[in-house]
Amino acid sequence: MPAPYRPYALSEIIQETDEVRSLVFTPADGQPVPQFKAGQFFMLRITDVPGLKPSMRSYSAARAYRPDSLSFGIKLHGNFTHALFEKKKGDRIEISGPYGFFTLAENNAPIVLLAAGIGITPLLCMCEELTQKKDARPLHLFYSNRELHRAPFIPLLEALQASHPNFKFVHTITCDPAPEGWNGECGRISAEMLKRHGVDFARAHFYFCGPKAFNDSMQQMLEGAGVAKERIHKEAW
Ligand SMILES: Cc1cc2nc3c(=O)[nH]c(=O)nc-3n(C[C@H](O)[C@H](O)[C@H](O)COP(=O)(O)OP(=O)(O)OC[C@H]3O[C@@H](n4cnc5c(N)ncnc54)[C@H](O)[C@@H]3O)c2cc1C
């Protein structure tokens, strides 16, 4: 049974980069946000724009659960996202969910998150939840972006890393040459990069989300490194 649509008001708009905004919604029916697990997604529906097609799209929760608000990280693309970016504070949309099975395994294995571009959103939610809970499992996030100025949520991820000793955040820039003064990782996420940062291929569970080409290459890399299928989890958009 799909969850019913409920009214939400847009309560905060944060311009993260030129193309990406965080949109925060507050329930407009007096009920709390439904419980969800990090990695799950919601359907957002716009009903007051005549002729909008599609009028609904899926978005992963980008921040850990809060009863009073629901946050998404959204990249401007086509029809739906243009309509969404026209919304002002106080405007209403409808939201249903949560949905999906891209959630953290309940075991003691180390966690390795692999993201590219806006595919960071479900993994950011996982990082926030795990750091808030001071989860005992070793946690790595490898985050790949073409250019530094187009990479959303870096200050937040750095703050989460600073707040939790188990969390290691590795940001890699794939454009060549890397920006002036950049002394982080360069190039695509690879098995060699993961090994250099201490990833335990024999035990870790791997979670990834990004464009199709990125997902395909992560799948190939992990299978090539001998990671069992049960330890590979992906979200395909
Ligand atoms: C489970 C799930 C979770 C998701 N989570 C997120 C998230 O957290 N953040 C996020 O930003 N997205 C997320 N998405 C993607 C999101 O659902 C939308 O697909 C995305 O926002 C694009 O929607 P749109 O209608 O604005 O773009 P669309 O209109 O679908 O356009 C998509 C692309 O197609 C191009 N295009 C559109 N029309 C044409 C045309 N006529 N000819 C040629 N090219 C065209 C556009 O330029 C654009 O590059 C998620 C998807 C899934 C399935």
The ligand as a Gaussian input file, in Angstrom:
#p B3LYP/6-31G(d) Opt

LIG

0 1
 C       14.873000       6.751000      -5.303000
 C       15.284000       8.073000      -5.946000
 C       15.851000       9.055000      -5.151000
 C       16.218000      10.274000      -5.740000
 N       16.786000      11.250000      -4.955000
 C       17.181000      12.424000      -5.495000
 C       17.803000      13.425000      -4.676000
 O       17.969000      13.266000      -3.455000
 N       18.181000      14.583000      -5.284000
 C       17.992000      14.806000      -6.639000
 O       18.343000      15.896000      -7.126000
 N       17.416000      13.853000      -7.426000
 C       16.992000      12.682000      -6.897000
 N       16.390000      11.740000      -7.692000
 C       16.100000      12.073000      -9.118000
 C       14.722000      12.788000      -9.219000
 O       13.679000      11.874000      -8.904000
 C       14.438000      13.358000     -10.614000
 O       14.603000      12.343000     -11.567000
 C       15.350000      14.533000     -10.958000
 O       15.198000      15.559000      -9.986000
 C       15.038000      15.108000     -12.357000
 O       13.694000      15.516000     -12.393000
 P       13.169000      16.642000     -13.402000
 O       11.730000      16.345000     -13.711000
 O       13.484000      18.000000     -12.913000
 O       14.066000      16.410000     -14.677000
 P       13.690000      15.705000     -16.045000
 O       12.712000      16.571000     -16.781000
 O       13.359000      14.294000     -15.821000
 O       15.095000      15.848000     -16.724000
 C       16.174000      14.958000     -16.396000
 C       17.280000      15.183000     -17.418000
 O       16.774000      14.996000     -18.720000
 C       16.994000      16.165000     -19.496000
 N       15.793000      16.369000     -20.321000
 C       14.554000      16.672000     -19.892000
 N       13.710000      16.771000     -20.932000
 C       14.449000      16.515000     -22.049000
 C       14.168000      16.443000     -23.428000
 N       12.943000      16.680000     -23.892000
 N       15.175000      16.138000     -24.262000
 C       16.408000      15.911000     -23.808000
 N       16.754000      15.957000     -22.521000
 C       15.788000      16.255000     -21.652000
 C       17.157000      17.292000     -18.520000
 O       17.957000      18.328000     -19.061000
 C       17.849000      16.596000     -17.396000
 O       19.227000      16.503000     -17.633000
 C       16.022000      10.507000      -7.132000
 C       15.439000       9.494000      -7.915000
 C       15.090000       8.292000      -7.335000
 C       14.466000       7.231000      -8.218000

